[in-house]
Amino acid sequence: MTTVSAVNDAEELKEPKDATRLGGARPARSAGRRGRAATRRRSTVLTYVGLTAAAGVAVFPLLFMILSSLKPDNQIFADLGTPRAFLPVGELSLDNYAGVFQRVPAGRFIANSLIVTVLIVGLGLVVNSMIGFAISRMRWRGKHLILSLVLATLMVPFETIAVPLVYWVASLPHVSWAGDGFLVTQGMLNTYSVQVLPFVANALAIFLFAQHFSDIPKEIDEAARVDGAGWWTIYRRIAVPLSGPTFATVAIITMLPAWNSYLWPLMVIQQESLRPASVGMQYFFQLNPVWGEIMAYGTLITLPVLIVFVAFQRSFVASLAGTAVKG
């Protein structure tokens, strides 16, 4: 009995200590959770503040350009250096947009850029995706060497090959429709072809397609080959339907340089009726520049790019996020 009583007394003495220890651990855990939650909230707030600041840096120039296109020149200069430059205040009108079409053939320039851009993007999606598919899915000798050579071209600035390229396109034959048949002439200068063909194949686009197609399980190809499908069927019915985000990404990254092309059309296009929108900007600086009209013209040639990006931004972000996770 004495032994049992001693044991009970020892257990009673331990219970307050254990209770104190457990009671002290719970507040510590709760404090730790609160601290981590506060850290996450601070991180989220800082992230949103940083993103808002970055968005402001990108949006303010566009906002200034759009609002300035609606103001006369005297008000544009009066509002500089004040918050009014970014506010829709004062005399707002569409006179500058009307002046744009009176001073230059803006409609023709924008139509030329649209034609060239659509052809480059459309042909580029087909050609670059087929090359990327052949490199990533088909078995043939030297494909890794070819891919390395294609990527090596990314290190060569376009300005270094522009002059030799002008010589080549001036010597190549050009096929055109003459109304009653095809006409073959020497030289591709002053044509839509010279603005499109040199830029259809794109090294970055080929790399993106090759990387994406290589992530598709190879067992799908084997199953399709067993069913009698050829490479063209596998490409058209399997690879392409699974590559929507990549196609959208490539469309955006090839559209931007095609739409904003300036140096190359300036070198190979002398006819006004074939000049793109970027080259048309120089018309406004030849005599007395009207800055309201310049801002209006800049707005006209910027809006299509913004519209395309907004339309495809989900696929663009999904493709980049997928690439980041795989990498």
Secondary structure, DSSP 8 states (H G I E B T S, - for coil): -HHHHHHHHHHHHHHHHHHHHHHHHHHHHHHHHHHHHHHHHHHHHHHHHHHHHHHHHHHHHHHHHHHHTTS-HHHHHHHTTSGGGGS--S---SHHHHHHHHHS-HHHHHHHHHHHHHHHHHHHHHHHHHHHHHHHHS--TTHHHHHHHHHHGGGS-HHHHHHHHHHHHHHSEEEEE-SSSEEEEE--TTSSHHHHGGGSS-HHHHHHHHHHHHTS-HHHHHHHHHTT--HHHHIIIIITTT-HHHHHHHHHHHHHHHHT--HHHHHH---GGG--HHHHGGGGGSSS--HHHHHHHHHHHHHHHHHHHHHHHHHHHHHHHHHHHH-
